[in-house]
């Protein structure tokens, strides 16, 4: 399968060196997860009967956020800012160009062009390109669940924010029904919307446990007398 030769190229591009021995895998691991998700989501019941190009879809997923690393090397970003906000159209174009340059020679020309177009169109909610739709669903799903917590923690640590703000931010988002709106407006398919909903339930459980631990509530409950002594 041609994509097997593309994976090492994408990894080489997306892994960020940190000095002589350390490396930052943040962007690469995200892209690798999205690649695997696209292959799974190609079997969604809502697209039964359609056949997305699996190789183009995988290549697009590997390079869809490559614009971040390009901007980083140009000096426009700090390391912690990678994926700290939605990927914009300019970054998508940079990712498409990186795909054509790095992986284009290893892929059939129509496959490479389709993969690049999927990257360009994945920000467009109204796109009819199936590969772009699946790429967008996979990326949105990766942003849900515990990955969301890690993204927030990475950013808050870099900005010097206290850990309590992580819980407070989650509570405010719930109060303003932020996640309900995202579930409705982000996902095209009911299956991915339900998967995202389940991931958010895991975040809710984690945030409740974190709030308990930060406040020491479990200790107080354990030591608090259960009632009057006999």
Buried (B, 14 or more C-beta within 10 A) or exposed (E): EBBEEBBEBBBEBBBBEEEEEEEBEBBBBBBBBBBEBBBEBBEBEEBEEEEBBBBBBBBBBBBBBBBBBBBBEEEEBEEBBBBBEEBEEEBBBBBBBBBBBBBBEBBEEEBBBBBBBBBBBBBBEEBEBBBBBBBBBBBBBBBBBEBBBEBBEBBBEEEEBEEEEBBEBBEEBBEEEEBEEBBEEBBBBEBBBEBBBEBBEBBEEBBEEBBBEEEEEEEEEEEEEEEEEE
